[in-house]
Amino acid sequence: MTNQEKDIRRLNLLGICHTVFGGIVTLIAVVGVIYFVFAVLFWAGMGFRNAPSPPSTGELLLARIETAVFLFFRGLGIGVLLIWCLAIGLFKSGRKLRHQGGRTFSMVIAGIECVMAMAFGALALWGVERPTYATPEFYLSLCLMLIFILCFILLFTLGIFTLITLNKKSVKELYKELEGYV
């Protein structure tokens, strides 16, 4: 087996891994959308109604809480949107890697994978601070923490291996042959 055949096999394997992980990230994004919709519906039902009398201190406090919740939902919505963009990018990168095209695009997506892996790692650490053991919430948070740790490890590893593979001299030459540039 020649070096070029080995590089094509590696690129195909990376393409398959990107596609599979794109599916996993899509599932996470779907869960994020469901969480976002239920959270918005929950808070929309708890808003205070316009009263004919001047607002009391409690209503003003509730208005401030609603503003904070709105900002939280805006951030959550942006986060879900970014995860959807990552999933689409992973699918496209997987396709481009399998067809040996779009080296720069795949390198950008690999860099984004490494950055997003840090977000999954931060979410995994966020779940550690729950000290109450043997409760359903603890086990749910433990499962979520393990899922985020697994996503962190897989996403970071996939990004690093993609960057290493695409920066090999033989792979650059392969892309130069196929695309006419690097």
Protein Blocks (a to p, Z undefined) as FASTA:
>chain_A
ZZklmmmmmmmmmmmmmmmmmmmmmmmmmmmmmmmmmmmmmmmmmpccddfbdcdfklmm
mmmmmmmmmmmmmmmmmmmmmmmmmmmmmmmmmmmmmnopaklmmmmmmmmmmmmmmmmm
mmmmmmmmpmbghifklmmmmmmmmmmmmmmmmmmmmmmmmmmmmmpmklmmmmmmmnop
ZZ
